[in-house]
């Protein structure tokens, strides 16, 4: 198997089409990195919202059980 390029400078020159090739590479990688960043940030925000909702639901349940306990204690007196 023979290498496609004789040296690293030939590789980076891309047979005279370096501008177009590397521009295409950059214009592909930027959206991919953007997508990864968006996904990570969205996941963090979603998990924070889930934790916040679960905390709220626990507080509501605790308040209801406390109200029910104090109501039951008031009836027995």
GIWOTA-V190283 format. One line per field, one symbol per residue. ss: DSSP state (h for helix, s for strand, l for the rest). phi: phi as a letter, one per 40 degrees, with the letter a starting at -180 (. if undefined). psi: psi as a letter, one per 40 degrees, with the letter a starting at -180 (. if undefined). A space follows every 50 residues. Layout:
# GIWOTA-V190283
ss->???
phi->???
psi->???
This chain:
# GIWOTA-V190283
ss->lllllllhhhhhhhhhlhhhhhhhhhhhhhhhhhhhhhhhhhhhhhhhhh hhhhhhhhhhhhhhhhhhhhhhhhhhl
phi->.bccbcaccccccfggbddccccccccccdcccccccccccccccccccc ccccccccccccccccccccccccccc
psi->hiidhdiddddddffefdddddddddeddddddddddddddddddddddd ddddddddddddddddddddddddde.
